[in-house]
């Protein structure tokens, strides 16, 4: 699926295949990244996988994420057939525990296709489905690039939500040959937005724009008892959006090559020096990512008015 109703054109040799794996009902920021992916003409979107967000909040968290994907597609009036997949329902219990799912099968199928276009798999939550896909078919390792929003800041690591929802899976991926672009917590928090900005630039931009604003506003109200230090009541962090933005603009001078660490049960990094290097971002450009999203949702609304 590609959305191409723009006055500019993306050369065919620049188009890439994209799978988005998302714990969409966890908070309110995944939805912005999903819509951004759907509206980017560089992306041949081949599937969206619903991910779990741990078993402590909702036992049916993957199903909730799947239903949220359905809602987004319906609000945009995009066909859902062949685009939505169920991911694993729970974290891995060990580094050899395969969690079979439609999502893991999709990753294998798409990676093993005879298609010269690069394949990127975006992970906005845990990497359960990637680890399970790799354990089932190790040959996918050199046939895709994984972009993961997750993990604590380097060099030490720290408690982080996406990582905490499947540490075993992260260790499988980090010890594999799979090319990984990691966007750790200190970097994905570099994309704050104010609700005033969202009211001006997203609310009223079609059915999907109004939905995005309202659902995030509802999450913000629910978040008040948590007293999060970086949520002031007038702002939020669209922390999943860098996964999309890095395909649109690679930020070539804003990452380091770091030998992938072993991750302890406390989510601290143990630098054994045994794993291959991965790309760890130290900065992203929030202006580029946000402005591109705001422009695309406004154009989408105008195209469908």
Beta strands, then each sheet from edge to edge (+ up, - down):
strand 1: 16-22
strand 2: 43-50
strand 3: 84-86
strand 4: 119-123
strand 5: 145-149
strand 6: 179-183
strand 7: 192-194
strand 8: 235-237
strand 9: 255-259
strand 10: 262-263
strand 11: 269-270
strand 12: 277-281
sheet 1: 3+ 2+ 1+ 4+ 5+ 6+ 12+ 9-
sheet 2: 7+ 8-
sheet 3: 10+ 11-
end
